[in-house]
Amino acid sequence: MHNQLNLHDLESNIEDMKKSLINNFSNSYFCKDYRNLIENKKLVFVDDDEGVPIQNWGIHSEKYANLKINGIELVEKEKLVFGIDSSCIKVAEVEDGGLYAVKGSICISFKGKPAAHLKIGPLIFYLNEEALQNLRLEHNVSKLILFNDDYAKKFLRVNIERYIQFWLSKLVSNSIILVDGSLKSSIFENHFYDISKTIENSVINKNSLIGISKNSKIKILKYLSYPLIRSKTCSYVDINLVIRSLISRIYGEHLLVKLSNNQYSNILRADVVSYNNDVSSTLGTLLYNELIHFGYPSTLQLSHHVSVFSNTDLASMKSFIKSNYSVREISHENARSSVLGTVWR
């Protein structure tokens, strides 16, 4: 009976283990007592995504208080504003690849009001090793797409957006084209309609191209936004020096912009390519022709909602695939649920 498990001893051993673990971690460098270092300093509790304080970051921000602010004056020049966005979902796992669906959208504003919207898709794409070989991508890029669903979806989103941007920049003139994200060249884009060719078309046709980023991983931009948070008017600050020193293959003039007088207006990062090199005039014209909601252009907001897949979209695509393709659906299970139980879904 000496080998029989003793509950009391087990509890005692676990308690000793916990104390040892706590002591080891407490004495380690990354768990040292930082109370004196963070006392009286501001913080933002965040979940998975980084938060941005509504007020400011205190002394770290205030040292940028004298950063030059450029006001944005309303320019009453009539232009169409086109906002472009897309979304992608995985529809099915196939034995040698994956089946994905992509949807793109274009929303149009004029003289401060939404005017129309266009939906492209859903389009179904089958990605496997053979399909990627035909696209003539770099070997490492193909492996990323083939082995990782997130990269596969990004690859499809980037290409449908670049395709829309390219043709729109050729078809329209004297307009403003808004892109969700920065004007940065991507390893996933096709060289026939990459971002540089869209910029070339835009300059030829007197279009302005603006990339709008809702957030940034570059922490110093949070501090540089402090003067704009204090500003009571639409304005921007130049961040060319920061962006160009950190990011390669990026285009345009790089700014932090406040597009609304509202004190709770979002501070956005903007990459601006203006055919006449007049950034202030381009932003002023955007304000006249676009509806701004809490500092964010409504065409991009609406494009996002138009391009998002609904449950009905997904059900319809599954029905279409079953009806039109010779496929055999096999049963499957959720590994996480089967291991942890339904309560952990």
Residue frames as qw, qx, qy, qz and C-alpha x, y, z in Angstrom:
[[0.000, 0.883, 0.470, 0.000, 0.00, 0.00, 0.00],
 [0.403, -0.582, 0.053, 0.704, 3.05, 2.23, 0.19],
 [0.247, 0.043, 0.530, 0.810, 2.70, 2.99, -3.54],
 [0.054, 0.725, 0.681, 0.087, -0.89, 4.10, -3.18],
 [0.160, 0.517, 0.105, 0.834, -1.50, 7.77, -4.06],
 [0.301, -0.519, -0.574, 0.557, -1.91, 9.86, -0.93],
 [0.126, 0.831, 0.395, 0.371, -4.18, 12.85, -1.54],
 [0.398, -0.896, -0.047, 0.190, -2.76, 14.82, 1.37],
 [0.606, -0.364, 0.371, 0.602, 0.82, 14.35, 0.16],
 [0.436, 0.463, 0.522, 0.569, -0.19, 15.26, -3.39],
 [0.050, -0.941, -0.280, -0.182, -1.80, 18.51, -2.25],
 [0.525, -0.763, 0.141, 0.350, 1.28, 19.31, -0.17],
 [0.614, -0.066, 0.468, 0.632, 3.62, 18.64, -3.13],
 [0.285, 0.691, 0.464, 0.476, 1.53, 20.81, -5.44],
 [0.248, -0.959, -0.138, 0.021, 1.54, 23.62, -2.87],
 [0.597, -0.544, 0.299, 0.509, 5.34, 23.37, -2.56],
 [0.532, 0.268, 0.521, 0.611, 5.65, 23.44, -6.34],
 [0.084, 0.882, 0.367, 0.283, 3.45, 26.56, -6.55],
 [0.404, -0.883, 0.045, 0.235, 5.55, 28.34, -3.88],
 [0.627, -0.268, 0.433, 0.590, 8.77, 27.42, -5.68],
 [0.412, 0.530, 0.522, 0.526, 7.37, 28.60, -9.00],
 [0.079, -0.958, -0.246, -0.125, 6.19, 31.90, -7.55],
 [0.524, -0.742, 0.183, 0.376, 9.51, 32.51, -5.79],
 [0.613, -0.023, 0.489, 0.620, 11.53, 31.77, -8.93],
 [0.277, 0.674, 0.468, 0.500, 9.41, 34.03, -11.10],
 [0.253, -0.948, -0.188, 0.039, 9.24, 36.79, -8.48],
 [0.524, -0.659, 0.282, 0.460, 13.03, 36.93, -8.33],
 [0.631, 0.262, 0.485, 0.545, 13.51, 36.84, -12.09],
 [0.199, -0.142, 0.147, 0.958, 14.27, 39.96, -14.08],
 [0.168, -0.277, -0.539, -0.778, 11.01, 40.16, -16.03],
 [0.487, -0.634, -0.569, -0.193, 8.88, 39.88, -12.88],
 [0.379, -0.067, -0.420, 0.822, 10.80, 42.31, -10.66],
 [0.064, -0.750, -0.550, 0.362, 8.80, 44.89, -8.74],
 [0.305, 0.345, 0.302, 0.835, 8.16, 47.79, -11.12],
 [0.180, -0.805, -0.550, 0.128, 5.87, 49.65, -8.70],
 [0.291, -0.686, -0.003, 0.667, 8.26, 52.57, -8.31],
 [0.263, -0.083, 0.562, 0.780, 8.81, 52.78, -12.07],
 [0.048, -0.445, -0.693, -0.565, 5.14, 53.04, -13.04],
 [0.176, -0.597, -0.602, 0.501, 3.79, 54.95, -10.04],
 [0.117, 0.722, 0.193, -0.654, 1.61, 57.94, -11.08],
 [0.009, -0.269, 0.632, 0.727, 2.04, 57.18, -14.78],
 [0.682, 0.288, 0.069, -0.668, -0.86, 56.86, -17.21],
 [0.177, -0.130, 0.946, 0.237, -1.80, 53.55, -18.74],
 [0.676, 0.150, -0.193, -0.696, -4.45, 51.99, -20.94],
 [0.569, -0.089, 0.806, -0.135, -5.71, 48.50, -20.22],
 [0.493, 0.410, -0.491, -0.590, -5.89, 46.63, -23.51],
 [0.922, 0.038, 0.332, -0.197, -7.07, 43.26, -24.76],
 [0.826, 0.123, 0.381, 0.398, -5.45, 41.74, -27.86],
 [0.434, 0.689, 0.188, 0.548, -5.21, 45.03, -29.75],
 [0.391, -0.097, -0.272, 0.874, -3.28, 48.03, -28.59],
 [0.044, -0.854, -0.511, 0.090, -5.33, 50.87, -27.18],
 [0.317, 0.398, 0.029, 0.860, -4.88, 54.58, -27.79],
 [0.177, -0.462, -0.570, 0.656, -5.58, 56.96, -24.89],
 [0.143, 0.834, 0.484, 0.223, -8.34, 59.51, -25.44],
 [0.229, -0.953, 0.022, 0.198, -6.37, 62.15, -23.52],
 [0.431, 0.776, -0.445, 0.113, -2.58, 61.86, -23.90],
 [0.883, -0.036, -0.377, 0.277, 0.49, 59.97, -22.71],
 [0.541, -0.800, -0.060, 0.253, 1.60, 62.67, -20.24],
 [0.248, -0.799, 0.349, 0.422, 5.23, 63.80, -20.30],
 [0.538, -0.044, 0.703, 0.463, 6.12, 61.46, -23.16],
 [0.347, 0.680, 0.573, 0.298, 3.54, 63.21, -25.35],
 [0.091, -0.957, -0.172, 0.216, 3.94, 66.72, -24.03],
 [0.428, -0.519, 0.391, 0.627, 7.51, 66.99, -25.30],
 [0.307, 0.226, 0.675, 0.631, 5.98, 66.88, -28.80],
 [0.103, 0.759, 0.535, -0.357, 3.47, 69.61, -27.98],
 [0.043, 0.754, -0.163, -0.635, 5.33, 72.15, -30.12],
 [0.443, 0.082, 0.763, 0.464, 5.33, 69.93, -33.20],
 [0.179, 0.211, -0.256, -0.926, 4.15, 71.97, -36.19],
 [0.408, 0.446, 0.769, -0.204, 0.44, 71.54, -36.91],
 [0.022, 0.028, -0.507, -0.861, -0.92, 72.26, -40.37],
 [0.466, 0.344, 0.471, -0.666, -4.55, 73.30, -40.53],
 [0.226, 0.232, 0.836, 0.443, -6.84, 71.79, -43.17],
 [0.293, 0.344, 0.094, -0.887, -9.03, 74.42, -44.82],
 [0.609, 0.439, 0.643, -0.149, -12.20, 73.32, -46.60],
 [0.036, -0.293, 0.550, 0.781, -11.71, 73.46, -50.39],
 [0.604, 0.439, 0.449, -0.492, -15.06, 73.74, -52.16],
 [0.277, 0.445, -0.675, -0.519, -14.02, 71.83, -55.25],
 [0.873, 0.065, 0.201, -0.439, -16.39, 69.12, -56.48],
 [0.286, 0.436, -0.842, -0.135, -14.77, 65.71, -56.83],
 [0.904, -0.171, -0.272, -0.281, -15.93, 62.13, -56.55],
 [0.233, -0.571, 0.739, -0.272, -14.46, 60.18, -53.65],
 [0.857, 0.074, -0.457, -0.226, -14.04, 56.41, -54.09],
 [0.432, -0.553, 0.643, -0.307, -13.44, 54.20, -51.04],
 [0.746, 0.250, -0.587, -0.189, -12.20, 50.64, -51.61],
 [0.438, -0.435, 0.708, -0.343, -12.20, 47.66, -49.26],
 [0.699, 0.139, -0.639, -0.291, -12.45, 43.86, -49.39],
 [0.612, -0.413, 0.575, -0.351, -12.83, 40.77, -47.25],
 [0.563, 0.300, -0.747, -0.188, -11.92, 37.11, -47.61],
 [0.729, -0.327, 0.457, -0.392, -13.08, 33.93, -45.91],
 [0.056, 0.256, -0.949, -0.174, -12.10, 30.29, -46.17],
 [0.745, -0.004, -0.140, -0.652, -15.05, 28.26, -47.41],
 [0.989, -0.076, 0.010, -0.126, -13.60, 24.77, -47.33],
 [0.330, -0.610, 0.704, 0.153, -10.49, 22.77, -46.56],
 [0.868, 0.399, -0.197, -0.220, -9.58, 20.58, -49.52],
 [0.946, -0.231, 0.112, 0.198, -7.23, 17.61, -49.34],
 [0.708, 0.103, 0.130, 0.687, -4.52, 19.42, -51.34],
 [0.179, 0.274, 0.062, 0.943, -5.37, 23.07, -50.71],
 [0.039, 0.458, 0.598, -0.657, -8.14, 25.44, -49.74],
 [0.104, 0.603, 0.603, 0.512, -11.26, 27.02, -51.21],
 [0.185, -0.375, -0.306, 0.855, -11.65, 30.73, -50.48],
 [0.175, 0.783, 0.535, 0.264, -14.17, 33.45, -51.27],
 [0.310, -0.193, -0.059, 0.929, -13.34, 37.12, -51.77],
 [0.116, 0.832, 0.528, 0.123, -15.62, 40.11, -51.95],
 [0.349, -0.043, -0.002, 0.936, -14.62, 43.67, -52.87],
 [0.054, 0.834, 0.544, -0.071, -16.55, 46.91, -52.71],
 [0.278, 0.179, 0.088, 0.940, -16.38, 50.50, -53.90],
 [0.076, -0.791, -0.556, 0.243, -18.39, 53.24, -52.19],
 [0.326, 0.401, 0.230, 0.825, -18.71, 56.71, -53.67],
 [0.164, -0.732, -0.431, 0.503, -19.27, 60.08, -52.01],
 [0.301, 0.441, 0.306, 0.789, -19.90, 63.50, -53.56],
 [0.136, -0.562, -0.005, -0.816, -20.32, 66.91, -51.93],
 [0.209, -0.321, 0.632, -0.674, -20.38, 65.44, -48.44],
 [0.787, 0.010, 0.296, -0.541, -22.94, 62.69, -49.06],
 [0.444, -0.096, 0.872, 0.182, -22.71, 58.98, -49.92],
 [0.458, 0.410, -0.274, -0.740, -23.82, 58.62, -53.53],
 [0.889, 0.212, -0.270, -0.303, -23.55, 54.95, -54.56],
 [0.464, -0.513, 0.723, -0.005, -21.82, 51.65, -53.92],
 [0.738, 0.381, -0.483, -0.278, -20.62, 48.74, -56.05],
 [0.738, -0.387, 0.538, -0.124, -20.04, 45.16, -54.93],
 [0.520, 0.515, -0.650, -0.206, -17.59, 42.82, -56.66],
 [0.206, 0.167, -0.948, 0.177, -18.10, 39.15, -55.88],
 [0.627, -0.558, 0.538, 0.077, -18.21, 36.90, -54.03],
 [0.622, 0.573, -0.515, -0.141, -15.49, 35.30, -56.16],
 [0.921, -0.317, 0.223, -0.034, -14.35, 31.76, -55.40],
 [0.331, 0.729, -0.599, 0.020, -10.64, 30.87, -55.53],
 [0.983, -0.182, -0.005, 0.040, -9.01, 27.49, -55.19],
 [0.078, 0.834, -0.535, 0.107, -5.43, 27.66, -53.92],
 [0.950, -0.215, 0.196, 0.116, -3.19, 24.63, -54.09],
 [0.538, -0.475, 0.431, 0.547, 0.42, 24.03, -55.10],
 [0.488, 0.331, 0.612, 0.527, -0.37, 23.80, -58.82],
 [0.103, 0.911, 0.371, 0.150, -2.41, 27.02, -58.85],
 [0.334, -0.886, 0.127, 0.295, 0.33, 28.93, -57.07],
 [0.602, -0.183, 0.519, 0.579, 2.99, 27.62, -59.47],
 [0.383, 0.603, 0.543, 0.440, 1.00, 29.05, -62.38],
 [0.095, -0.979, -0.177, 0.017, 1.02, 32.46, -60.69],
 [0.671, 0.434, -0.192, 0.570, 4.84, 32.49, -60.79],
 [0.400, -0.885, 0.093, -0.218, 5.29, 33.78, -57.26],
 [0.129, 0.621, -0.718, 0.287, 8.54, 33.57, -55.34],
 [0.597, -0.043, -0.800, 0.031, 9.01, 30.14, -53.81],
 [0.190, -0.098, -0.690, 0.691, 8.94, 31.37, -50.20],
 [0.381, 0.052, 0.083, -0.919, 5.84, 33.48, -50.83],
 [0.665, -0.021, -0.578, -0.472, 4.04, 30.49, -52.33],
 [0.483, -0.090, -0.816, 0.303, 4.89, 28.39, -49.27],
 [0.073, 0.057, 0.461, -0.883, 3.55, 31.11, -46.96],
 [0.555, 0.046, -0.161, -0.815, 0.26, 31.17, -48.84],
 [0.678, 0.018, -0.688, -0.258, -0.03, 27.39, -49.08],
 [0.505, -0.087, -0.768, 0.385, 0.82, 26.62, -45.46],
 [0.091, -0.283, -0.517, 0.803, -0.95, 29.49, -43.66],
 [0.115, 0.688, 0.700, 0.152, -4.62, 30.43, -44.07],
 [0.126, -0.851, -0.185, 0.475, -4.07, 33.99, -42.84],
 [0.205, -0.460, 0.478, 0.720, -1.46, 34.62, -45.52],
 [0.220, 0.301, 0.824, 0.427, -3.67, 32.99, -48.14],
 [0.039, 0.825, 0.558, -0.081, -6.54, 35.33, -47.27],
 [0.179, -0.778, 0.088, 0.596, -4.21, 38.34, -47.22],
 [0.303, -0.137, 0.677, 0.656, -2.84, 37.35, -50.63],
 [0.151, 0.540, 0.759, 0.333, -6.35, 37.29, -52.11],
 [0.089, -0.883, -0.360, 0.288, -7.43, 40.53, -50.40],
 [0.273, -0.599, 0.286, 0.697, -4.33, 42.39, -51.55],
 [0.252, 0.014, 0.719, 0.648, -4.77, 41.27, -55.14],
 [0.098, 0.690, 0.688, 0.203, -8.48, 42.04, -55.48],
 [0.155, -0.881, -0.192, 0.403, -7.93, 45.47, -53.92],
 [0.288, -0.460, 0.441, 0.714, -4.94, 46.22, -56.14],
 [0.253, 0.307, 0.772, 0.495, -6.94, 45.09, -59.17],
 [0.009, 0.845, 0.535, -0.017, -9.83, 47.43, -58.28],
 [0.261, -0.797, 0.038, 0.544, -7.46, 50.31, -57.48],
 [0.368, -0.192, 0.584, 0.698, -5.56, 49.86, -60.74],
 [0.171, 0.461, 0.721, 0.489, -8.62, 49.89, -63.01],
 [0.111, -0.878, -0.432, 0.172, -10.36, 52.62, -61.08],
 [0.308, -0.669, 0.173, 0.654, -7.29, 54.85, -61.41],
 [0.256, -0.002, 0.663, 0.703, -7.43, 54.28, -65.20],
 [0.044, 0.577, 0.757, 0.303, -11.19, 54.79, -65.58],
 [0.166, -0.914, -0.360, 0.087, -11.78, 57.93, -63.49],
 [0.474, 0.343, -0.065, 0.808, -10.12, 61.33, -63.54],
 [0.085, -0.473, 0.143, -0.865, -9.94, 64.36, -61.27],
 [0.765, -0.480, -0.287, -0.320, -11.13, 62.22, -58.33],
 [0.218, -0.597, 0.670, -0.384, -9.95, 61.04, -54.91],
 [0.827, -0.008, -0.548, -0.127, -9.33, 57.33, -54.35],
 [0.456, -0.622, 0.485, -0.412, -9.21, 56.09, -50.75],
 [0.687, 0.185, -0.702, 0.040, -7.36, 52.90, -49.87],
 [0.767, -0.604, 0.039, -0.213, -7.82, 51.01, -46.62],
 [0.871, -0.273, 0.116, 0.391, -4.27, 50.77, -45.28],
 [0.245, -0.727, 0.302, 0.566, -0.93, 52.26, -46.22],
 [0.672, 0.703, -0.147, -0.178, 0.40, 52.83, -49.73],
 [0.360, -0.596, 0.711, 0.101, 3.03, 50.15, -49.30],
 [0.602, 0.362, -0.638, -0.316, 4.19, 47.62, -51.83],
 [0.802, -0.280, 0.420, -0.318, 3.28, 44.07, -50.78],
 [0.169, -0.357, 0.890, 0.230, 5.09, 40.80, -51.43],
 [0.462, 0.307, 0.821, -0.133, 1.70, 39.36, -52.40],
 [0.439, 0.708, 0.139, -0.535, 0.73, 41.80, -55.16],
 [0.755, 0.381, 0.434, 0.311, 0.87, 41.07, -58.88],
 [0.357, -0.369, 0.201, 0.834, 3.41, 43.26, -60.69],
 [0.165, 0.418, 0.626, 0.637, 0.93, 43.89, -63.54],
 [0.241, -0.755, -0.306, -0.528, -1.28, 45.99, -61.25],
 [0.575, -0.290, -0.486, 0.591, 0.86, 46.78, -58.23],
 [0.183, -0.835, -0.345, 0.387, 0.58, 49.97, -56.18],
 [0.290, -0.432, 0.291, 0.803, 3.21, 51.83, -58.22],
 [0.113, 0.249, 0.702, 0.658, 1.17, 51.39, -61.42],
 [0.133, -0.776, -0.617, 0.014, -1.96, 52.67, -59.65],
 [0.282, -0.722, -0.060, 0.629, 0.00, 55.75, -58.58],
 [0.252, -0.138, 0.535, 0.794, 1.25, 56.23, -62.14],
 [0.019, 0.534, 0.736, 0.416, -2.30, 56.05, -63.52],
 [0.226, -0.805, -0.469, 0.285, -3.53, 58.44, -60.83],
 [0.270, -0.551, 0.140, 0.777, -0.95, 61.10, -61.67],
 [0.153, 0.095, 0.661, 0.729, -1.71, 60.82, -65.40],
 [0.166, -0.580, -0.691, -0.397, -5.47, 61.14, -64.81],
 [0.075, -0.454, 0.203, -0.864, -5.15, 63.84, -62.11],
 [0.747, -0.504, -0.381, -0.208, -6.46, 61.59, -59.35],
 [0.126, -0.628, 0.598, -0.481, -5.27, 61.80, -55.75],
 [0.782, -0.110, -0.614, -0.015, -4.60, 58.55, -53.91],
 [0.284, -0.600, 0.460, -0.590, -4.87, 58.42, -50.10],
 [0.634, -0.082, -0.763, 0.095, -4.10, 55.39, -47.93],
 [0.452, -0.604, 0.188, -0.629, -5.84, 55.54, -44.54],
 [0.530, 0.023, -0.805, 0.266, -4.60, 53.43, -41.61],
 [0.565, -0.693, -0.259, -0.366, -6.80, 53.17, -38.52],
 [0.680, -0.703, 0.203, 0.053, -3.94, 52.14, -36.23],
 [0.530, 0.683, -0.472, 0.174, -0.20, 51.62, -36.28],
 [0.899, -0.286, -0.217, 0.250, 2.34, 49.40, -34.54],
 [0.478, 0.389, -0.207, 0.760, 4.83, 52.31, -34.55],
 [0.426, -0.620, -0.558, 0.351, 4.56, 53.46, -30.95],
 [0.280, -0.237, -0.055, 0.929, 6.09, 56.91, -31.40],
 [0.097, -0.370, -0.516, -0.766, 3.11, 57.89, -33.57],
 [0.414, -0.677, -0.607, 0.033, 0.95, 57.77, -30.44],
 [0.405, -0.545, -0.185, 0.710, 3.12, 60.46, -28.91],
 [0.176, -0.019, 0.366, 0.914, 3.26, 62.50, -32.12],
 [0.144, -0.563, -0.684, -0.441, -0.54, 62.52, -32.23],
 [0.302, -0.521, -0.538, 0.591, -0.69, 64.58, -29.02],
 [0.006, -0.251, 0.063, 0.966, -0.78, 68.01, -30.76],
 [0.293, -0.181, -0.647, -0.680, -3.66, 66.80, -32.97],
 [0.352, -0.487, -0.786, 0.144, -5.63, 65.55, -29.95],
 [0.193, -0.504, -0.330, 0.774, -5.37, 69.05, -28.49],
 [0.000, 0.027, -0.399, -0.917, -6.27, 70.71, -31.79],
 [0.378, 0.449, 0.580, -0.565, -9.85, 71.95, -32.13],
 [0.545, 0.626, -0.154, -0.537, -9.76, 72.06, -35.94],
 [0.944, 0.285, 0.136, 0.091, -9.09, 69.63, -38.80],
 [0.006, -0.878, 0.473, 0.076, -5.33, 69.41, -39.10],
 [0.973, 0.139, -0.117, 0.144, -2.31, 67.22, -39.78],
 [0.350, -0.799, 0.454, 0.184, 1.34, 66.75, -38.82],
 [0.637, 0.593, -0.483, -0.091, 4.18, 65.58, -41.03],
 [0.773, -0.439, 0.455, -0.042, 5.70, 62.19, -40.07],
 [0.753, 0.598, -0.271, -0.043, 7.77, 61.59, -43.21],
 [0.110, 0.674, -0.689, 0.242, 11.03, 61.31, -41.28],
 [0.576, -0.258, 0.689, -0.356, 9.69, 58.57, -38.99],
 [0.876, 0.296, 0.275, -0.263, 7.93, 56.49, -41.66],
 [0.678, 0.670, -0.302, -0.008, 10.67, 56.62, -44.28],
 [0.001, -0.633, 0.735, -0.243, 13.33, 55.64, -41.75],
 [0.532, -0.167, 0.753, -0.350, 11.35, 52.57, -40.65],
 [0.734, 0.374, 0.539, -0.175, 9.43, 51.32, -43.69],
 [0.167, -0.309, 0.640, 0.684, 10.71, 50.56, -47.18],
 [0.022, 0.233, 0.813, 0.532, 8.79, 50.41, -50.48],
 [0.015, 0.695, 0.630, -0.346, 6.22, 52.96, -49.33],
 [0.264, 0.411, 0.397, 0.777, 4.80, 55.86, -51.34],
 [0.161, -0.820, -0.405, -0.370, 3.41, 59.35, -50.81],
 [0.011, -0.525, 0.378, -0.763, 3.60, 62.03, -48.15],
 [0.536, -0.288, -0.776, 0.168, 3.14, 60.51, -44.69],
 [0.203, -0.452, 0.131, -0.859, 0.91, 62.28, -42.20],
 [0.095, -0.371, -0.837, 0.391, -1.08, 61.97, -39.02],
 [0.147, -0.310, -0.345, -0.874, -4.45, 63.55, -39.74],
 [0.124, 0.390, 0.710, -0.574, -7.46, 64.74, -37.77],
 [0.009, 0.251, 0.642, 0.724, -10.36, 65.00, -40.20],
 [0.331, -0.704, -0.571, -0.265, -13.03, 66.18, -37.76],
 [0.056, -0.606, 0.260, -0.749, -13.45, 69.04, -35.29],
 [0.811, -0.481, -0.208, -0.261, -14.95, 66.61, -32.77],
 [0.249, -0.737, 0.579, -0.244, -12.79, 66.28, -29.65],
 [0.762, -0.181, 0.614, -0.098, -13.20, 62.49, -29.84],
 [0.702, 0.635, -0.220, -0.235, -12.16, 62.38, -33.48],
 [0.932, -0.108, 0.217, 0.268, -9.88, 59.50, -34.40],
 [0.020, -0.809, 0.468, 0.355, -6.31, 60.36, -35.30],
 [0.926, 0.302, 0.227, 0.014, -5.44, 58.47, -38.49],
 [0.406, -0.445, 0.531, 0.596, -2.26, 57.79, -40.39],
 [0.643, 0.704, 0.225, -0.201, -2.49, 58.87, -44.02],
 [0.487, -0.198, 0.534, 0.662, -0.23, 58.30, -47.03],
 [0.397, 0.792, 0.261, -0.385, -1.10, 60.93, -49.63],
 [0.442, -0.003, 0.549, 0.709, -0.15, 60.96, -53.31],
 [0.288, 0.796, 0.292, -0.446, -1.45, 64.17, -54.86],
 [0.702, 0.480, 0.339, 0.402, -1.00, 64.67, -58.60],
 [0.223, 0.860, 0.003, 0.460, -0.17, 68.36, -58.04],
 [0.565, 0.068, -0.520, 0.637, 1.84, 67.81, -54.82],
 [0.235, -0.424, 0.158, -0.860, -0.61, 69.97, -52.84],
 [0.303, -0.169, -0.906, 0.244, -1.39, 67.87, -49.78],
 [0.101, 0.272, 0.488, -0.823, -3.38, 70.54, -47.93],
 [0.465, 0.218, -0.243, -0.823, -5.64, 71.18, -50.93],
 [0.473, 0.008, -0.845, -0.251, -6.19, 67.44, -51.43],
 [0.200, -0.251, -0.834, 0.448, -7.26, 66.96, -47.80],
 [0.218, 0.295, 0.245, -0.898, -9.46, 70.08, -47.93],
 [0.503, 0.144, -0.504, -0.688, -11.17, 68.78, -51.07],
 [0.370, -0.108, -0.921, 0.046, -11.68, 65.40, -49.36],
 [0.001, 0.280, 0.655, -0.701, -13.43, 67.11, -46.44],
 [0.376, 0.262, -0.059, -0.887, -15.78, 68.96, -48.80],
 [0.613, 0.168, -0.552, -0.540, -16.82, 65.84, -50.73],
 [0.500, -0.026, -0.856, 0.127, -16.70, 63.18, -48.03],
 [0.637, -0.638, -0.096, -0.421, -18.90, 62.51, -45.02],
 [0.330, 0.384, -0.720, 0.474, -16.56, 62.19, -42.04],
 [0.760, -0.517, -0.254, -0.301, -17.75, 60.11, -39.10],
 [0.718, -0.668, 0.150, 0.123, -15.64, 60.50, -35.93],
 [0.168, -0.762, 0.518, 0.351, -12.67, 61.41, -38.09],
 [0.448, -0.089, 0.841, 0.291, -13.03, 58.45, -40.45],
 [0.300, 0.213, -0.461, -0.808, -14.15, 58.64, -44.12],
 [0.715, 0.129, 0.436, -0.531, -17.63, 57.17, -44.59],
 [0.735, 0.460, -0.380, -0.323, -16.78, 55.61, -47.98],
 [0.314, 0.368, -0.855, 0.184, -14.21, 53.33, -46.32],
 [0.370, -0.068, 0.711, -0.594, -16.59, 52.59, -43.47],
 [0.769, 0.305, 0.139, -0.544, -19.41, 51.68, -45.86],
 [0.602, 0.487, -0.607, -0.178, -17.07, 49.68, -48.10],
 [0.019, -0.288, 0.899, -0.329, -16.07, 47.58, -45.12],
 [0.545, 0.125, 0.605, -0.567, -19.68, 46.76, -44.28],
 [0.740, 0.459, -0.143, -0.471, -20.60, 46.04, -47.91],
 [0.506, 0.491, -0.707, -0.063, -17.67, 43.64, -48.36],
 [0.305, -0.303, 0.808, -0.401, -18.15, 41.66, -45.14],
 [0.400, -0.057, -0.858, -0.317, -19.53, 38.15, -45.61],
 [0.623, -0.256, 0.256, -0.693, -22.83, 37.27, -43.97],
 [0.490, -0.094, 0.851, -0.166, -24.00, 33.82, -42.87],
 [0.715, 0.544, 0.307, -0.313, -26.36, 33.86, -45.84],
 [0.390, 0.759, -0.475, -0.213, -23.42, 34.47, -48.20],
 [0.146, -0.439, 0.885, -0.048, -21.56, 31.49, -46.76],
 [0.617, 0.186, 0.713, -0.276, -24.60, 29.20, -46.91],
 [0.652, 0.682, 0.042, -0.329, -25.26, 30.22, -50.53],
 [0.260, 0.698, -0.650, -0.150, -21.67, 29.52, -51.57],
 [0.350, -0.222, 0.901, -0.130, -21.68, 26.10, -49.93],
 [0.678, 0.417, 0.520, -0.309, -24.91, 25.27, -51.74],
 [0.517, 0.768, -0.238, -0.294, -23.47, 26.54, -55.04],
 [0.026, 0.578, -0.813, -0.070, -20.31, 24.44, -54.66],
 [0.491, 0.001, 0.848, -0.200, -22.26, 21.28, -53.82],
 [0.654, 0.567, 0.382, -0.324, -24.61, 21.81, -56.78],
 [0.532, 0.811, -0.171, -0.171, -22.06, 22.75, -59.42],
 [0.193, 0.646, -0.737, 0.046, -18.92, 20.82, -58.57],
 [0.891, -0.065, -0.442, -0.085, -18.26, 17.12, -58.16],
 [0.041, 0.520, -0.648, 0.555, -17.11, 17.26, -54.58],
 [0.696, -0.316, -0.644, -0.026, -17.58, 14.86, -51.71],
 [0.291, -0.696, 0.285, -0.592, -18.24, 16.36, -48.33],
 [0.642, -0.051, -0.721, 0.255, -16.75, 14.37, -45.46],
 [0.556, -0.780, -0.274, -0.082, -17.61, 14.61, -41.79],
 [0.413, 0.444, -0.398, 0.689, -15.36, 16.60, -39.51],
 [0.559, -0.699, -0.419, 0.153, -15.04, 17.66, -35.92],
 [0.004, -0.896, 0.214, -0.388, -13.75, 20.64, -34.00],
 [0.704, 0.112, -0.573, 0.404, -10.56, 19.38, -32.35],
 [0.017, 0.335, -0.430, 0.838, -10.61, 22.10, -29.70],
 [0.660, -0.276, 0.048, -0.697, -14.19, 21.29, -28.70],
 [0.905, -0.046, -0.406, -0.117, -13.64, 17.54, -28.68],
 [0.578, 0.166, -0.570, 0.561, -10.59, 17.87, -26.42],
 [0.036, 0.150, -0.427, 0.891, -11.78, 20.63, -24.09],
 [0.060, 0.510, 0.812, -0.276, -15.53, 20.07, -24.22],
 [0.155, 0.693, 0.522, 0.473, -18.32, 22.18, -25.61],
 [0.314, -0.875, -0.266, 0.254, -18.10, 24.69, -22.77],
 [0.432, -0.536, 0.264, 0.676, -14.75, 25.94, -24.23],
 [0.515, 0.529, 0.519, 0.430, -16.01, 26.66, -27.73]]
